[in-house]
Amino acid sequence: MTQTQPDIAETARHWIVRMASGEMTEDELAQFRTWRAASPEHNTAFEQERRLWRALRISPAQDHAVRASWKRMSRKQTLKAGLFSLTAIAASAAIFLYTPALKIWLQADQWTGSTIRTVALADGSQVVLDSDTAIAIHYTPNHRDITLLRGNAFFKVHHDSTRPFRVTDQDGRIEDVGTVFEVRDAPARVTVSVSQGLVDVYTPRDRSVPARLREGERLAYANGTAFPIERNIPHDEIATWSRGDLTLDNATLADAVQAISRYRRGAVYIWGEIPTSKRISGVFRIDQPDEALSTIAATMGMKILHLPGNIMVLRRA
C-alpha cells in the first residue's frame, strides 16, 4: 500500500526514534534501508526529519520528556502537508532525544551493524567500513570531506588534485595525496596507517604543518598529543579486519571480548572477576566470532553460558 505524505513523515520519525534509542537491531536496520531506498519521497522525508534533529541542541536531563513528547507528536498529523515544520517543532516542549547514539547515528550517512561493508563514493573512491562504524559524507565542488564518527575505515581514494579528499576524526584531519590508508577511531587515540601512497595528517598539536606519512608508516594522536611516527609497518598488518582477520596482540580478556563481540549479533558479558595476569595474542576470523570466544574462554580457564537473545556470558570454570 502506498503511503501518504503524513504517513511517510511519521515513518521517518519512527526510524529516527529507533536509531536514537541505541536499541536498533540488524533486522530493523535492513528494514530501514529497504524503506528508505523504496522511493525518493521516503529518502527526502528522512533527510528533512534528520536535519531538524541536527539543528537543535538539548541536554541529557530532557531525555524522558523528549522521548514521550516525540512519540506523541509522531502520532499527530496537524499540518496540511503532513510534515512538521521547524517552527512547529521548535515551539513544542523538549522533543528531541539526547543519547550518544543520537549524536552519531543521526549524523551518519553510512553505518554498519555487526558486519563489514564496502561503500562506493560518488567520486569513484571506495571506503571499507568495519563493523559498528559510522561516517558522514559532505561533497562540494571544491572539497570531498568525510567525518569518521565511530569505528574503523579503510579508504581507497580516487585522486583529484582540484578536490582534496579529507577525513576528520576527533580533533585531527587526514588529507589524501593519492593513496590507500586506514583510520582507526578508539576512545584513547586515533591511528592512521598508510598502505599505499601519501597522506598529510594535521594533528591537534599542530594544525598548520602536517605530518606526512608514506607507505608503511603509522601515526597516532589523542587529546592534543601526536605520538612518534612508526615506520616499516608490514602491509598485512594494516586494516587486517578488512580482509576478515582480527589480530589481538597481548590483549586483556576485556579488550579481546570487546574486539570480537562487535562482529556478532548479541551481547557478550564477563561474569565475575576478570583475570588480568593472562594476555591473549592471535589471529581470529571475523566471520567466526563464537569460535574465537570459545577459544579464548578455554585459554583463560572460563566457561560460556548461552542465554536467550544470542547473549553469551563468560564466567570462571
C-alpha positions as a printed NumPy array, in Angstrom:
array([[  0.   ,   0.   ,   0.   ],
       [  1.298,   3.424,  -0.963],
       [  1.958,   5.731,   1.966],
       [  0.555,   9.25 ,   2.105],
       [  2.845,  12.172,   2.891],
       [  1.804,  12.265,   6.58 ],
       [  2.414,   8.505,   6.804],
       [  5.851,   8.873,   5.226],
       [  6.802,  11.628,   7.666],
       [  5.601,   9.575,  10.614],
       [  7.544,   6.536,   9.414],
       [ 10.676,   8.661,   9.038],
       [ 10.293,   9.87 ,  12.615],
       [  9.781,   6.286,  13.756],
       [ 13.128,   5.267,  12.266],
       [ 14.844,   8.285,  13.832],
       [ 13.478,   7.337,  17.254],
       [ 14.691,   3.752,  16.796],
       [ 18.183,   4.866,  15.77 ],
       [ 18.387,   7.343,  18.623],
       [ 17.326,   4.689,  21.129],
       [ 20.551,   2.729,  20.662],
       [ 18.453,  -0.455,  20.508],
       [ 18.081,  -0.834,  16.751],
       [ 18.601,  -4.425,  15.626],
       [ 20.248,  -5.713,  12.445],
       [ 16.829,  -6.743,  11.102],
       [ 15.416,  -3.271,  11.759],
       [ 18.43 ,  -1.681,  10.099],
       [ 17.81 ,  -3.815,   6.993],
       [ 14.109,  -2.859,   7.046],
       [ 15.002,   0.815,   7.329],
       [ 17.402,   0.655,   4.395],
       [ 14.749,  -1.072,   2.292],
       [ 12.126,   1.546,   3.206],
       [ 14.487,   4.476,   2.57 ],
       [ 15.501,   3.119,  -0.841],
       [ 11.928,   2.307,  -1.87 ],
       [ 11.184,   5.8  ,  -3.193],
       [ 12.691,   9.299,  -3.418],
       [  9.854,  10.553,  -1.181],
       [ 10.954,   8.258,   1.634],
       [ 14.546,   9.442,   1.4  ],
       [ 13.506,  13.11 ,   1.225],
       [ 11.291,  12.787,   4.301],
       [ 14.03 ,  11.059,   6.283],
       [ 16.624,  13.686,   5.331],
       [ 14.265,  16.516,   6.305],
       [ 13.461,  14.98 ,   9.681],
       [ 17.127,  14.251,  10.326],
       [ 18.082,  17.853,   9.527],
       [ 15.633,  19.001,  12.196],
       [ 17.243,  16.713,  14.762],
       [ 20.662,  18.036,  13.848],
       [ 19.542,  21.661,  14.051],
       [ 18.732,  21.734,  17.751],
       [ 20.713,  21.141,  20.963],
       [ 19.287,  19.636,  24.146],
       [ 20.593,  18.428,  27.473],
       [ 20.638,  14.882,  28.856],
       [ 18.162,  15.988,  31.535],
       [ 15.498,  16.338,  28.848],
       [ 15.69 ,  12.666,  27.951],
       [ 12.381,  11.375,  29.41 ],
       [ 10.287,  14.349,  28.317],
       [ 11.832,  14.192,  24.869],
       [ 11.042,  10.527,  24.344],
       [  7.4  ,  10.877,  25.379],
       [  6.857,  14.162,  23.54 ],
       [  8.35 ,  12.997,  20.26 ],
       [  6.299,   9.805,  20.274],
       [  3.12 ,  11.77 ,  20.982],
       [  3.857,  14.191,  18.17 ],
       [  4.737,  11.415,  15.749],
       [  1.13 ,  10.203,  16.012],
       [ -0.318,  13.591,  15.095],
       [ -0.906,  14.895,  11.618],
       [ -1.698,  18.522,  12.291],
       [ -0.046,  20.163,   9.318],
       [ -1.652,  20.249,   5.902],
       [  1.412,  18.865,   4.148],
       [  1.805,  16.174,   6.746],
       [  5.363,  17.23 ,   7.586],
       [  6.373,  19.068,  10.747],
       [  7.874,  22.465,  10.097],
       [ 10.892,  23.67 ,  12.041],
       [  8.7  ,  26.353,  13.635],
       [  6.198,  23.78 ,  14.911],
       [  8.966,  21.601,  16.308],
       [ 10.898,  24.431,  17.93 ],
       [  7.704,  25.717,  19.551],
       [  6.991,  22.367,  21.183],
       [  8.322,  21.339,  24.547],
       [ 11.512,  19.266,  24.607],
       [ 11.006,  16.892,  21.719],
       [ 14.493,  15.75 ,  20.79 ],
       [ 16.064,  12.743,  22.454],
       [ 19.623,  13.075,  23.674],
       [ 21.688,   9.874,  23.621],
       [ 25.222,   9.115,  22.448],
       [ 23.61 ,   7.146,  19.63 ],
       [ 21.715,  10.259,  18.51 ],
       [ 24.91 ,  12.248,  18.152],
       [ 26.459,   9.558,  15.991],
       [ 23.762,   7.768,  14.042],
       [ 21.713,  10.822,  13.13 ],
       [ 24.814,  12.476,  11.681],
       [ 25.784,   9.376,   9.737],
       [ 25.234,   8.865,   6.033],
       [ 26.628,   5.342,   6.131],
       [ 26.796,   2.991,   9.089],
       [ 27.217,  -0.709,   9.795],
       [ 25.927,  -3.154,  12.354],
       [ 27.886,  -6.329,  13.102],
       [ 29.156,  -6.757,   9.539],
       [ 31.817,  -5.171,   7.334],
       [ 30.623,  -3.253,   4.281],
       [ 32.235,  -1.65 ,   1.252],
       [ 30.793,   1.697,   0.131],
       [ 31.395,   3.22 ,  -3.296],
       [ 31.614,   7.012,  -3.046],
       [ 30.33 ,   9.42 ,  -5.684],
       [ 33.811,  10.384,  -6.936],
       [ 34.946,   6.82 ,  -7.611],
       [ 36.681,   6.414,  -4.265],
       [ 35.904,   3.459,  -2.055],
       [ 35.697,   3.017,   1.703],
       [ 35.527,  -0.257,   3.604],
       [ 33.662,   0.2  ,   6.889],
       [ 34.38 ,  -2.052,   9.846],
       [ 31.51 ,  -3.296,  11.991],
       [ 29.988,  -0.727,  14.373],
       [ 31.284,   2.107,  12.177],
       [ 29.636,   5.334,  11.02 ],
       [ 30.708,   8.08 ,   8.624],
       [ 29.229,  11.38 ,   7.442],
       [ 29.853,  12.424,   3.827],
       [ 29.956,  16.009,   2.599],
       [ 30.996,  16.562,  -1.015],
       [ 31.155,  20.007,  -2.627],
       [ 32.554,  21.191,  -5.966],
       [ 35.79 ,  22.106,  -4.145],
       [ 36.199,  19.506,  -1.428],
       [ 35.451,  15.89 ,  -0.53 ],
       [ 35.006,  15.656,   3.241],
       [ 34.409,  12.537,   5.312],
       [ 33.905,  12.511,   9.077],
       [ 34.649,   9.256,  10.85 ],
       [ 32.085,   9.333,  13.631],
       [ 32.838,   5.913,  15.051],
       [ 34.799,   2.765,  14.292],
       [ 37.397,   1.954,  11.643],
       [ 37.555,   2.769,   7.939],
       [ 39.871,   1.772,   5.074],
       [ 39.982,   4.342,   2.265],
       [ 40.943,   3.773,  -1.366],
       [ 40.921,   7.273,  -2.811],
       [ 40.432,   8.352,  -6.404],
       [ 42.934,  11.175,  -6.672],
       [ 41.693,  14.576,  -7.805],
       [ 44.071,  17.488,  -7.208],
       [ 41.247,  20.003,  -7.719],
       [ 39.109,  18.478,  -4.935],
       [ 41.071,  17.47 ,  -1.824],
       [ 39.89 ,  14.314,  -0.054],
       [ 39.859,  14.917,   3.708],
       [ 38.945,  12.704,   6.647],
       [ 38.186,  14.323,  10.008],
       [ 38.415,  12.256,  13.177],
       [ 38.177,  13.723,  16.663],
       [ 40.396,  16.853,  16.625],
       [ 42.591,  15.909,  13.67 ],
       [ 42.363,  15.827,   9.879],
       [ 43.836,  13.418,   7.342],
       [ 44.28 ,  14.716,   3.797],
       [ 44.867,  12.38 ,   0.884],
       [ 47.719,  12.867,  -1.553],
       [ 46.612,   9.911,  -3.723],
       [ 46.663,   6.831,  -1.543],
       [ 45.193,   3.89 ,   0.339],
       [ 45.013,   4.324,   4.101],
       [ 43.284,   3.174,   7.274],
       [ 41.852,   5.322,  10.067],
       [ 41.022,   3.666,  13.38 ],
       [ 38.914,   5.596,  15.89 ],
       [ 39.249,   4.462,  19.506],
       [ 38.406,   6.356,  22.697],
       [ 42.077,   6.545,  23.661],
       [ 43.526,   7.555,  20.291],
       [ 43.114,   7.879,  16.527],
       [ 45.525,   5.829,  14.403],
       [ 46.331,   6.493,  10.743],
       [ 48.183,   3.837,   8.722],
       [ 49.245,   4.2  ,   5.071],
       [ 49.148,   1.142,   2.842],
       [ 49.949,   2.934,  -0.395],
       [ 50.91 ,   6.477,  -1.453],
       [ 50.986,   9.514,   0.85 ],
       [ 48.755,  11.291,   3.357],
       [ 49.153,  14.502,   5.342],
       [ 47.955,  14.341,   8.951],
       [ 47.037,  17.581,  10.697],
       [ 47.137,  16.65 ,  14.369],
       [ 45.56 ,  18.64 ,  17.214],
       [ 49.049,  19.699,  18.31 ],
       [ 49.852,  21.436,  15.031],
       [ 47.024,  22.242,  12.648],
       [ 49.152,  24.311,  10.264],
       [ 52.078,  21.983,   9.494],
       [ 51.069,  18.423,   8.628],
       [ 52.961,  15.236,   9.351],
       [ 53.459,  13.47 ,   6.025],
       [ 53.038,   9.699,   6.122],
       [ 54.373,   7.403,   3.43 ],
       [ 53.697,   3.797,   2.585],
       [ 54.217,   1.56 ,   5.614],
       [ 54.042,   4.395,   8.151],
       [ 51.641,   4.935,  11.041],
       [ 50.803,   7.906,  13.264],
       [ 48.554,   8.113,  16.314],
       [ 47.187,  11.198,  18.066],
       [ 44.944,  11.826,  21.072],
       [ 43.927,  14.659,  23.371],
       [ 46.131,  17.224,  21.677],
       [ 49.16 ,  14.917,  21.547],
       [ 50.768,  13.395,  18.45 ],
       [ 52.831,  10.26 ,  19.017],
       [ 56.053,   9.42 ,  17.123],
       [ 55.639,   8.042,  13.618],
       [ 56.035,   4.258,  13.351],
       [ 57.79 ,   3.025,  10.231],
       [ 58.184,  -0.225,   8.293],
       [ 54.682,  -1.415,   9.103],
       [ 54.046,  -4.597,   7.028],
       [ 51.173,  -4.293,   4.559],
       [ 49.427,  -7.318,   6.037],
       [ 49.228,  -5.573,   9.416],
       [ 47.168,  -2.656,   8.068],
       [ 43.369,  -2.98 ,   8.176],
       [ 43.508,  -6.727,   8.789],
       [ 39.793,  -6.589,   9.645],
       [ 39.01 ,  -5.581,   6.036],
       [ 40.345,  -8.995,   4.953],
       [ 38.344, -10.872,   7.555],
       [ 41.043, -11.225,  10.221],
       [ 41.064,  -9.876,  13.761],
       [ 44.547,  -9.587,  15.247],
       [ 44.957,  -9.489,  19.021],
       [ 48.356,  -8.622,  20.446],
       [ 48.827,  -9.045,  24.196],
       [ 45.19 ,  -8.075,  24.796],
       [ 43.42 ,  -8.322,  28.134],
       [ 40.348, -10.525,  28.362],
       [ 38.076,  -7.47 ,  28.449],
       [ 39.715,  -5.941,  25.37 ],
       [ 39.594,  -9.246,  23.483],
       [ 35.907,  -9.782,  24.238],
       [ 35.083,  -6.212,  23.219],
       [ 37.002,  -6.564,  19.946],
       [ 35.361,  -9.86 ,  18.994],
       [ 31.811,  -9.089,  20.139],
       [ 31.471,  -6.24 ,  17.644],
       [ 31.285,  -8.907,  14.91 ],
       [ 28.421, -10.922,  16.365],
       [ 24.713, -10.364,  16.854],
       [ 24.056, -10.449,  20.556],
       [ 25.876,  -9.072,  23.574],
       [ 28.815, -10.699,  25.351],
       [ 29.398, -10.265,  29.082],
       [ 32.076, -11.289,  31.55 ],
       [ 30.717, -12.517,  34.877],
       [ 32.815, -12.262,  37.995],
       [ 36.457, -11.403,  38.497],
       [ 38.392, -10.752,  35.298],
       [ 41.821, -12.411,  35.04 ],
       [ 44.499,  -9.779,  34.457],
       [ 47.711, -11.822,  34.5  ],
       [ 46.986, -13.74 ,  31.305],
       [ 47.079, -11.974,  27.946],
       [ 45.718, -13.018,  24.575],
       [ 47.528, -12.928,  21.247],
       [ 46.475, -14.465,  17.969],
       [ 44.599, -14.052,  14.713],
       [ 40.895, -14.889,  14.65 ],
       [ 38.323, -14.998,  11.879],
       [ 35.799, -12.163,  11.992],
       [ 33.103, -14.378,  10.459],
       [ 33.529, -16.908,  13.293],
       [ 33.205, -14.78 ,  16.455],
       [ 31.675, -17.518,  18.593],
       [ 34.527, -19.88 ,  17.789],
       [ 37.   , -17.143,  18.72 ],
       [ 35.237, -16.546,  22.028],
       [ 35.227, -20.29 ,  22.744],
       [ 38.961, -20.465,  22.12 ],
       [ 39.61 , -17.504,  24.396],
       [ 37.367, -18.926,  27.119],
       [ 39.243, -22.232,  27.046],
       [ 42.612, -20.438,  27.121],
       [ 41.561, -18.334,  30.109],
       [ 40.003, -21.231,  32.025],
       [ 36.454, -19.95 ,  31.631],
       [ 33.114, -21.411,  30.599],
       [ 30.473, -19.932,  28.316],
       [ 26.841, -19.612,  29.308],
       [ 24.393, -19.149,  26.421],
       [ 21.26 , -17.089,  27.118],
       [ 18.207, -16.149,  25.032],
       [ 18.697, -13.324,  22.571],
       [ 22.039, -14.776,  21.42 ],
       [ 23.674, -13.482,  24.604],
       [ 26.897, -15.078,  25.784],
       [ 28.329, -14.895,  29.306],
       [ 31.925, -15.833,  30.096],
       [ 32.475, -16.976,  33.677],
       [ 35.066, -18.766,  35.744],
       [ 35.041, -22.552,  35.287]])
